[in-house]
Amino acid sequence: MLMRFLRTDECMSNFDESKVNRQRDGKFGFKSAGKPAASLSSFDEGLYNEYVEKFSENEDLIEEYSGSTDPSVRRAVAESLYLVDEYERDEVVDELLKGGNIEDLKPLCDYNKYAHHVVCSGDPGARKRALGVTFYPSKVIGGLSQEELRYLAIYNDYLTEDDYDYLFTNGNEKVRESAAFSDKITDQLRTKYIGKERDESVRYSLACSVSENIRVGFANSPDSVLRRAAATCNNPAVHEHLKNDPDEFVRESVARQTKDLSIHQELSDDPSSNVRSGVALKTSDQKLLEKLANDESKDVRRNVEINREVRGL
């Protein structure tokens, strides 16, 4: 797999002079920013609303004020970006980003296309928000921090199969686990990554996220992690098959998932306190709860209390 890294011309610079200098070709030119009604160092909602209204009445003003340093005006420009001719929006965005404080430009993060500009801006807070909506995650994924990769994996809807390959070969298991929770991965890809994943926690997350008709098949797997995932199915036959599994965590998963009283009765005598804790948390049978309320394990007794509290008993 090819590793993708940021090109210096993609994100190392927030501003492309060639775009602004298009005025030499007669294509586009920025006017000097007019003065806002007041010079403020912090956001003013009244001023912001005033300029949003102005821009809605005269869209040419948006370009004129794109170089403003006033935070209220800058945010109004960003909010009104949709009014600008689509062929000129990139230039307006670049001019806005020259102004400094990216916090003024939060509306840009709500535009999938222009969120990429914010991702490349370098401001950590705005960058993180923009990562969730950018249309172009592939252009930046190679230069993101571990935390940013986790955020991207969970929230971005535009990741490609190559992007997921990149995430699932990341050395940080937290990044891989975040990717495993994404609801955008197909069962085919999940199955592919399950076979390659060495970390049990990530493998379990992947296995639990595939469709139940595939998960049921894990009940006969030699991998106890996959059998544990199979036990999370709402399938009585699977629970019956796995109730005596040699792995205590598989039996615990059965105890927490099944509604079968006979299985709960059998597992209430399991030598593993983890399994008995699962029964104590799940069963609705009062006799079993009374029995487990006197269990030698404090974890089992605590789960009885939690169960009773939840059921109002």
C-alpha positions as CSV (number, residue, x, y, z in Angstrom):
1,M,0.0,0.0,0.0
2,L,1.3,3.4,-0.8
3,M,1.7,5.7,2.1
4,R,0.3,9.2,1.5
5,F,1.9,12.3,2.9
6,L,1.0,15.9,2.7
7,R,2.4,17.7,-0.3
8,T,4.0,21.0,0.6
9,D,1.8,22.7,-1.9
10,E,-1.4,21.2,-0.3
11,C,-1.2,22.3,3.3
12,M,2.1,23.9,4.2
13,S,0.8,27.2,3.0
14,N,-2.6,28.8,3.8
15,F,-2.4,31.3,0.9
16,D,-1.7,31.0,-2.8
17,E,-0.6,34.3,-4.2
18,S,-1.2,33.1,-7.7
19,K,-4.9,33.1,-7.0
20,V,-5.0,36.7,-5.8
21,N,-2.8,37.8,-8.6
22,R,-5.4,36.6,-11.1
23,Q,-6.5,40.2,-11.3
24,R,-3.6,40.6,-13.6
25,D,-5.4,38.3,-16.0
26,G,-8.7,40.0,-15.5
27,K,-10.1,37.0,-13.8
28,F,-10.4,38.0,-10.2
29,G,-9.1,40.7,-7.9
30,F,-9.6,41.5,-4.3
31,K,-10.7,45.0,-3.4
32,S,-9.2,46.6,-0.3
33,A,-11.4,45.7,2.6
34,G,-13.7,48.5,3.6
35,K,-13.9,49.6,7.2
36,P,-16.4,47.8,9.4
37,A,-18.9,49.8,11.3
38,A,-16.8,49.4,14.4
39,S,-13.3,48.2,15.2
40,L,-13.6,45.3,17.6
41,S,-11.2,42.8,19.0
42,S,-13.9,40.3,19.8
43,F,-16.9,38.9,18.1
44,D,-20.0,41.1,18.2
45,E,-23.2,39.5,17.3
46,G,-25.0,42.7,16.4
47,L,-22.2,43.7,13.9
48,Y,-22.2,40.2,12.5
49,N,-25.9,40.2,11.8
50,E,-25.6,43.7,10.3
51,Y,-23.0,42.4,7.8
52,V,-24.8,39.2,7.0
53,E,-27.8,41.4,6.0
54,K,-25.6,43.7,4.0
55,F,-24.0,40.8,2.1
56,S,-27.4,39.3,1.4
57,E,-28.4,42.6,-0.2
58,N,-25.2,43.1,-2.1
59,E,-23.1,40.0,-2.7
60,D,-20.2,42.1,-4.2
61,L,-19.5,43.3,-0.7
62,I,-18.4,39.9,0.3
63,E,-15.3,40.0,-1.8
64,E,-14.6,43.6,-0.7
65,Y,-14.7,42.6,3.0
66,S,-13.0,39.3,2.7
67,G,-9.7,40.9,3.8
68,S,-11.2,42.5,7.0
69,T,-9.5,41.8,10.3
70,D,-12.7,42.3,12.3
71,P,-13.9,38.9,13.7
72,S,-17.6,39.8,13.3
73,V,-17.2,40.8,9.7
74,R,-14.9,37.8,8.9
75,R,-17.5,35.4,10.3
76,A,-20.2,37.2,8.3
77,V,-18.1,36.7,5.1
78,A,-17.6,33.0,5.9
79,E,-21.3,32.6,6.6
80,S,-22.2,34.3,3.3
81,L,-19.8,32.3,1.2
82,Y,-22.6,30.5,-0.6
83,L,-23.6,33.8,-2.3
84,V,-20.2,34.2,-4.0
85,D,-19.9,32.8,-7.5
86,E,-18.6,29.2,-7.1
87,Y,-15.5,29.9,-9.3
88,E,-14.4,32.7,-7.0
89,R,-15.1,31.1,-3.6
90,D,-11.6,29.6,-3.2
91,E,-10.1,33.0,-3.6
92,V,-12.4,34.5,-0.9
93,V,-11.6,31.6,1.4
94,D,-7.8,32.1,0.9
95,E,-8.2,35.8,1.6
96,L,-10.1,35.1,4.8
97,L,-7.5,32.7,6.0
98,K,-4.8,35.4,5.6
99,G,-6.6,37.4,8.3
100,G,-5.4,35.3,11.2
101,N,-7.7,34.0,13.9
102,I,-9.4,30.9,12.5
103,E,-12.0,31.0,15.2
104,D,-13.8,33.7,13.3
105,L,-14.3,31.3,10.4
106,K,-16.2,28.4,12.0
107,P,-18.9,28.6,9.4
108,L,-16.3,27.4,6.9
109,C,-16.2,24.1,8.7
110,D,-19.8,23.5,7.7
111,Y,-19.0,23.7,4.0
112,N,-17.6,20.2,3.1
113,K,-15.6,21.6,0.2
114,Y,-14.0,24.6,2.1
115,A,-13.4,22.7,5.3
116,H,-10.2,21.5,3.5
117,H,-8.9,25.0,3.6
118,V,-9.4,25.1,7.4
119,V,-7.8,21.7,7.8
120,C,-4.7,23.2,6.2
121,S,-4.8,26.3,8.3
122,G,-2.9,24.8,11.2
123,D,-5.3,26.0,14.0
124,P,-5.9,22.9,16.2
125,G,-9.5,23.6,17.3
126,A,-10.9,24.6,13.9
127,R,-8.8,22.0,12.1
128,K,-10.3,19.2,14.2
129,R,-13.8,20.3,13.5
130,A,-13.1,20.7,9.8
131,L,-11.7,17.1,9.7
132,G,-15.1,15.7,10.3
133,V,-16.7,17.3,7.2
134,T,-13.9,17.8,4.6
135,F,-14.5,16.3,1.2
136,Y,-10.8,15.6,0.8
137,P,-9.5,13.5,3.8
138,S,-7.1,11.7,1.5
139,K,-5.2,14.8,0.8
140,V,-4.3,15.4,4.5
141,I,-4.5,12.0,6.2
142,G,-0.7,11.3,6.0
143,G,0.2,14.4,8.1
144,L,-2.4,14.2,10.9
145,S,-1.6,13.5,14.6
146,Q,-2.8,10.3,16.3
147,E,-5.7,12.3,17.9
148,E,-6.7,13.8,14.7
149,L,-6.7,10.5,12.9
150,R,-9.0,9.1,15.6
151,Y,-11.4,12.0,15.1
152,L,-11.2,11.7,11.3
153,A,-11.9,7.9,11.5
154,I,-15.1,8.4,13.6
155,Y,-16.7,11.4,12.0
156,N,-15.6,11.8,8.4
157,D,-18.0,10.3,5.8
158,Y,-15.7,10.7,2.8
159,L,-12.9,8.2,3.7
160,T,-11.9,5.9,0.9
161,E,-10.9,2.3,1.1
162,D,-7.3,3.5,0.8
163,D,-7.8,5.8,3.7
164,Y,-9.1,2.9,5.8
165,D,-6.1,0.8,4.8
166,Y,-3.9,3.6,6.0
167,L,-5.8,3.8,9.3
168,F,-5.8,0.1,9.9
169,T,-2.0,-0.1,9.4
170,N,-1.4,2.7,11.8
171,G,0.8,1.6,14.7
172,N,-1.6,3.1,17.3
173,E,-4.3,0.6,18.4
174,K,-6.5,3.6,19.5
175,V,-6.5,4.9,15.9
176,R,-7.4,1.4,14.6
177,E,-10.1,1.0,17.2
178,S,-11.7,4.3,16.3
179,A,-11.7,3.3,12.6
180,A,-13.3,0.0,13.7
181,F,-16.3,1.9,15.1
182,S,-17.0,3.7,11.9
183,D,-20.4,2.8,10.4
184,K,-19.1,3.6,6.9
185,I,-17.0,0.5,6.6
186,T,-18.5,-2.4,4.6
187,D,-18.7,-5.9,6.1
188,Q,-16.3,-7.0,3.4
189,L,-13.7,-4.5,4.6
190,R,-14.3,-5.3,8.3
191,T,-13.7,-9.0,7.6
192,K,-10.5,-8.2,5.8
193,Y,-9.2,-6.2,8.7
194,I,-10.3,-8.7,11.3
195,G,-8.0,-11.3,9.6
196,K,-5.0,-8.9,9.9
197,E,-5.6,-7.3,13.3
198,R,-3.4,-8.5,16.1
199,D,-4.8,-6.4,19.0
200,E,-7.7,-8.3,20.6
201,S,-9.7,-5.1,21.5
202,V,-9.6,-3.8,18.0
203,R,-10.4,-7.2,16.6
204,Y,-13.4,-7.5,18.9
205,S,-14.7,-4.1,17.9
206,L,-14.5,-5.0,14.3
207,A,-16.1,-8.4,14.8
208,C,-19.0,-6.9,16.8
209,S,-19.6,-4.3,14.1
210,V,-20.2,-6.7,11.2
211,S,-23.8,-7.7,10.3
212,E,-25.3,-10.3,12.6
213,N,-25.7,-12.9,9.8
214,I,-21.8,-12.8,9.5
215,R,-21.3,-12.7,13.3
216,V,-23.3,-15.8,13.8
217,G,-20.6,-17.7,11.8
218,F,-18.0,-16.7,14.3
219,A,-19.5,-19.1,16.9
220,N,-17.4,-21.9,15.5
221,S,-14.2,-19.8,15.1
222,P,-11.0,-21.1,16.8
223,D,-10.5,-17.4,17.9
224,S,-12.1,-16.8,21.2
225,V,-12.4,-13.1,20.5
226,L,-14.6,-13.8,17.5
227,R,-16.7,-16.3,19.5
228,R,-17.2,-13.6,22.1
229,A,-18.4,-11.3,19.4
230,A,-20.8,-14.1,18.1
231,A,-22.3,-14.3,21.6
232,T,-23.5,-10.7,21.3
233,C,-26.0,-11.8,18.6
234,N,-29.7,-12.1,19.5
235,N,-29.6,-15.7,18.5
236,P,-30.7,-18.4,21.1
237,A,-29.0,-21.2,19.1
238,V,-25.7,-19.4,19.3
239,H,-26.1,-18.8,23.1
240,E,-26.9,-22.5,23.6
241,H,-23.8,-23.4,21.6
242,L,-21.5,-21.1,23.5
243,K,-22.8,-21.4,27.0
244,N,-20.1,-24.0,27.9
245,D,-17.3,-22.4,25.9
246,P,-13.9,-23.0,27.4
247,D,-13.2,-19.2,27.4
248,E,-14.8,-17.4,30.4
249,F,-15.2,-14.2,28.5
250,V,-17.3,-15.9,25.8
251,R,-19.5,-17.4,28.6
252,E,-19.8,-13.9,30.2
253,S,-20.9,-12.5,26.8
254,V,-23.5,-15.2,26.6
255,A,-24.7,-14.4,30.2
256,R,-25.0,-10.7,29.3
257,Q,-26.9,-11.2,26.1
258,T,-29.2,-14.2,26.5
259,K,-32.7,-14.0,28.0
260,D,-32.9,-17.7,28.5
261,L,-33.6,-18.5,32.1
262,S,-32.2,-22.0,32.0
263,I,-28.9,-20.7,30.6
264,H,-28.8,-18.0,33.4
265,Q,-29.5,-20.7,36.0
266,E,-26.7,-22.8,34.7
267,L,-24.2,-19.9,34.4
268,S,-25.1,-18.6,37.9
269,D,-23.0,-21.5,39.2
270,D,-20.1,-20.8,36.9
271,P,-16.6,-20.8,38.5
272,S,-15.8,-17.5,37.0
273,S,-17.1,-14.4,38.8
274,N,-17.1,-12.5,35.5
275,V,-19.7,-15.0,34.2
276,R,-21.8,-14.8,37.4
277,S,-21.6,-11.0,37.2
278,G,-23.0,-11.1,33.7
279,V,-26.0,-13.2,35.0
280,A,-26.5,-10.8,37.9
281,L,-26.7,-7.8,35.5
282,K,-29.0,-9.4,33.0
283,T,-31.4,-11.8,34.6
284,S,-34.9,-10.8,35.6
285,D,-35.5,-13.8,37.8
286,Q,-36.0,-12.8,41.4
287,K,-34.8,-16.1,42.8
288,L,-31.5,-15.9,40.9
289,L,-31.0,-12.3,42.0
290,E,-31.6,-13.4,45.6
291,K,-29.1,-16.2,45.2
292,L,-26.5,-13.9,43.6
293,A,-27.0,-11.2,46.1
294,N,-25.1,-13.4,48.6
295,D,-22.3,-14.3,46.1
296,E,-18.8,-14.3,47.4
297,S,-17.7,-11.8,44.7
298,K,-18.4,-8.1,45.5
299,D,-18.6,-7.5,41.7
300,V,-21.5,-10.0,41.4
301,R,-23.3,-8.4,44.4
302,R,-22.8,-4.9,43.0
303,N,-24.3,-6.0,39.7
304,V,-27.4,-7.4,41.5
305,E,-27.9,-4.0,43.1
306,I,-27.5,-2.3,39.7
307,N,-30.0,-4.7,38.1
308,R,-32.5,-4.1,40.9
309,E,-32.1,-0.4,40.7
310,V,-32.6,-0.3,36.9
311,R,-35.8,-2.5,37.2
312,G,-37.1,-0.5,40.2
313,L,-37.1,-3.6,42.5
